[in-house]
Amino acid sequence: MEKQLTSRRLALVPCPFQGHITLMLQLGVILHSKGFDITVAHTDFNFPDPSNYPDFEFLEMSNGFNVNGKSPLQESLARKMEKEDQNSKISCIIYDEYISATNMLTHQAIPTLVKHDHIPIQCNNQTSQIFGIRTYSMMLELVPGLQPLRFKDLPISNFRVLDDLLQLIAKAHDSSLLKEDQSCMSCLDKKAHSSVIYISLGRIAFMDSKELEEMAWGLANSEQPFLWVVRMDSVSLPEGFQEIVGERGHIVKWTPQKKVLTHSAVGGFWSHCGWNLTVEGISEGVPLICQPYFGDQRVNPRYLSQSMGRPIGKAIRTLMVGKEGEPTRQRAKDLKVKIEFSMKQSSSSYNSLNELVDLILSF
Ligand code: UDP
């Protein structure tokens, strides 16, 4: 990407979760290539390794609220700007939670839905309150203007604004991004083309032991090779499972996911449909089966794929090798072509990026 002369500094503020951090840093790299200087504001929880981004400045925010009521972000930026000269002042803050397009679309629509009485909302900011007073059949109705979404697909977010999130994470214990287990790549090398189903439910969706057991038997019954990300510290797999799957299955705590998805042995992706996983999967033309948990994970699958059917073993075989799965596999390949096209000069993503740059320069 060509470098333009702008000499403007942007502050990027990702939510401190893997998927958000990855996207924000990718956006930072692109905007840096357009000539912007980049400051990444982060908490001391789940922050990226600054040595991987030597051209960026990293600014730590204190967690939680301050006694004078100012937000940590506001205080950190104000302190930084007081110290610096006019030229290095921040001209724009790019602020996350709405970094995924589908999430943004639905959040924006909620006030209009309320205004037109499509959602009878009580005087409360939490979207979860919306659902308390709808009946189940109302939840299955299509949302006006947001087809194919149903009311039940609307994202529930407790993270209304970043300051709420900072208050929440001040109590968290986890403090590092996970180490990638590279052993899975050599396992994939030994498998046939498009034969492996990859299973990852992202960083923050948790399964209980009953779900783990159901997934394990589904994978065993599918008779397909699999690579399964299980993030639990102590995994207790059902008795007899290891003996049945043998060399066919490989379980790891965390993968180098983008490398996994580009590997020719991977032919299907069972995901929770978090935004990054979804985009990474379709960008590589890998067909998805979705098992959403919360938030935009319920929104994303409505736009592109099929939900996990039962029994799981049969659903996996259909996706990977079955005749009925052929349209899904073809659609994934078509989406990959469309995504590649959208990034070419004068195409939609390319143009949107240039429009963003022009917008920031207009401030
Ligand atoms: N990811 C990874 N290795 C894994 C599982 C996930 O690197 O074993 C990465 C994945 O590539 C994606 C991010 O974690 O970029 C997850 O982001 P997403 O928004 O899909 O899900 P979240 O974890 O935020 O629910």
Residues whose N, C-alpha, C, O or C-beta is under 5 A from the ligand:
A	BS01	UDP	F17 Q18 G19 T22 S200 L201 G202 R203 I204 A205 V229 K253 W254 T255 P256 Q257 K258 G274 W275 N276 L277 T278
